[in-house]
Amino acid sequence: TYTMHDAPGLEPTEAGVTMALLRGALTTPGHAAWAAIVGAAYALRRFGRGRTAARNVAAALVLAAALHALF
């Protein structure tokens, strides 16, 4: 996990403030992007004609969850 002491060149307080500002600014766009990944897979399943539609939805859900965990 990331700690405040892992940011090279920053004091612990500066690193914490920087991380809080970045996470605060990126949280809403991140959730929108992760939802869009899953929504696109559902749309392809609903309107597409592929046999692997259910597998694509599952893969999109795993991808969105992995990106969310990475965040």
C-alpha positions as CSV (number, residue, x, y, z in Angstrom):
1,T,0.0,0.0,0.0
2,Y,1.0,3.6,-0.5
3,T,2.1,5.5,2.6
4,M,2.9,9.1,3.0
5,H,6.6,8.2,3.3
6,D,6.8,6.6,-0.1
7,A,6.7,9.8,-2.1
8,P,10.3,10.8,-3.0
9,G,11.2,14.4,-2.3
10,L,8.0,15.2,-0.4
11,E,7.6,15.6,3.3
12,P,5.0,13.2,4.8
13,T,2.4,16.1,5.2
14,E,3.0,17.2,1.6
15,A,2.6,13.7,0.3
16,G,-0.6,13.2,2.2
17,V,-2.1,16.5,0.9
18,T,-1.0,15.7,-2.6
19,M,-2.5,12.2,-2.5
20,A,-5.8,13.6,-1.0
21,L,-6.1,16.2,-3.7
22,L,-5.4,13.7,-6.5
23,R,-7.8,11.1,-5.2
24,G,-10.4,13.7,-4.6
25,A,-10.1,15.1,-8.2
26,L,-10.0,11.6,-9.8
27,T,-12.6,9.7,-7.9
28,T,-15.7,10.8,-9.8
29,P,-14.2,10.5,-13.3
30,G,-12.8,7.2,-12.3
31,H,-16.1,5.8,-11.2
32,A,-17.7,7.1,-14.4
33,A,-15.1,5.4,-16.5
34,W,-15.4,2.1,-14.7
35,A,-19.2,2.2,-15.1
36,A,-18.8,3.0,-18.8
37,I,-16.7,-0.1,-19.3
38,V,-19.4,-2.3,-17.9
39,G,-22.2,-0.4,-19.6
40,A,-20.5,-0.7,-23.0
41,A,-20.3,-4.5,-22.5
42,Y,-24.0,-4.7,-21.5
43,A,-24.9,-2.6,-24.6
44,L,-22.9,-4.9,-26.9
45,R,-24.6,-7.9,-25.3
46,R,-28.0,-6.3,-25.8
47,F,-27.6,-5.0,-29.3
48,G,-24.8,-7.2,-30.6
49,R,-25.0,-10.6,-32.2
50,G,-22.0,-12.3,-30.7
51,R,-22.0,-15.7,-28.9
52,T,-19.5,-14.5,-26.4
53,A,-21.6,-11.7,-25.1
54,A,-22.0,-13.0,-21.5
55,R,-18.3,-13.7,-21.4
56,N,-17.6,-10.1,-22.5
57,V,-19.8,-8.7,-19.7
58,A,-18.0,-10.8,-17.2
59,A,-14.6,-9.7,-18.5
60,A,-15.7,-6.1,-18.5
61,L,-16.8,-6.4,-14.9
62,V,-13.5,-8.0,-13.9
63,L,-11.6,-5.3,-15.7
64,A,-13.6,-2.5,-14.0
65,A,-13.1,-4.1,-10.6
66,A,-9.3,-4.5,-11.2
67,L,-9.0,-0.8,-12.3
68,H,-11.0,0.2,-9.3
69,A,-8.7,-1.8,-7.0
70,L,-5.7,-0.4,-8.7
71,F,-7.0,3.1,-8.0
